[in-house]
């Protein structure tokens, strides 16, 4: 696995994931800004919601994204992973 030594909070990324990421970046770099925005918009689900049953109780799980949020998805994911690994 490759290790990113630039930032101490970075986690080790398996080579297969790193390769997929690099291929995706290359694919996106070939697009115009408008094409990238349309591509990302096509990936967004209309409603991020699902049902989860736990011990006979059904919960509705929803994900909300603030348009004025200051934390990136990558930053939040890293924070949650580090928080989870610390507990």
C-alpha positions as CSV (number, residue, x, y, z in Angstrom):
1,X,0.0,0.0,0.0
2,X,1.1,3.6,-0.7
3,X,1.4,5.9,2.2
4,X,0.9,9.7,1.8
5,X,3.6,11.4,4.0
6,X,2.4,14.9,3.2
7,X,-0.4,15.0,5.8
8,X,-0.2,13.0,9.0
9,X,-4.0,12.6,9.1
10,X,-4.1,10.7,5.8
11,X,-4.9,7.0,5.9
12,X,-3.2,4.3,3.9
13,X,-4.9,3.7,0.5
14,X,-4.6,0.3,-1.2
15,X,-3.0,0.5,-4.6
16,X,-6.1,-0.8,-6.3
17,X,-8.1,2.1,-4.9
18,X,-5.4,4.6,-5.8
19,X,-5.3,3.3,-9.4
20,X,-9.1,3.7,-9.7
21,X,-8.9,7.2,-8.3
22,X,-6.2,8.2,-10.7
23,X,-8.1,6.8,-13.7
24,X,-11.2,8.7,-12.5
25,X,-9.2,12.0,-12.2
26,X,-7.8,11.4,-15.7
27,X,-11.3,10.8,-17.1
28,X,-12.6,14.0,-15.5
29,X,-9.7,16.1,-16.6
30,X,-10.6,15.4,-20.3
31,X,-14.1,16.9,-19.8
32,X,-15.0,20.6,-19.9
33,X,-16.3,22.2,-16.7
34,X,-19.9,21.9,-18.0
35,X,-19.5,18.2,-18.8
36,X,-18.0,17.5,-15.3
37,X,-20.9,19.3,-13.6
38,X,-23.4,17.4,-15.7
39,X,-21.6,14.1,-14.9
40,X,-21.6,14.8,-11.2
41,X,-25.3,15.9,-11.2
42,X,-26.2,12.6,-12.9
43,X,-24.7,10.7,-10.1
44,X,-26.6,12.5,-7.4
45,X,-29.6,10.5,-6.2
46,X,-32.9,12.4,-6.1
47,X,-33.4,11.4,-2.5
48,X,-30.7,9.9,-0.2
49,X,-33.0,7.9,2.0
50,X,-33.5,4.3,2.9
51,X,-35.2,2.1,5.5
52,X,-33.4,0.1,8.1
53,X,-35.0,-2.4,10.5
54,X,-33.4,-3.0,13.8
55,X,-35.0,-5.3,16.4
56,X,-38.5,-5.0,14.9
57,X,-38.3,-1.2,14.6
58,X,-38.1,0.4,11.2
59,X,-36.0,3.6,10.9
60,X,-36.0,6.1,8.0
61,X,-32.4,7.0,7.4
62,X,-31.8,10.2,5.5
63,X,-28.7,12.1,4.4
64,X,-28.8,15.9,4.2
65,X,-26.1,18.1,2.6
66,X,-25.9,21.8,3.4
67,X,-25.1,24.0,0.5
68,X,-23.3,26.4,2.8
69,X,-21.3,23.6,4.5
70,X,-17.7,24.4,5.2
71,X,-16.4,20.8,5.5
72,X,-15.6,18.8,2.4
73,X,-16.8,15.2,2.0
74,X,-13.3,14.0,2.1
75,X,-12.6,16.0,5.3
76,X,-15.7,14.8,7.0
77,X,-15.0,11.1,6.0
78,X,-11.4,11.4,7.4
79,X,-12.7,13.0,10.6
80,X,-15.3,10.3,11.1
81,X,-12.8,7.5,10.4
82,X,-10.3,9.0,12.9
83,X,-13.1,9.5,15.5
84,X,-14.3,5.9,15.0
85,X,-10.8,4.5,15.3
86,X,-10.1,6.5,18.5
87,X,-13.1,5.0,20.3
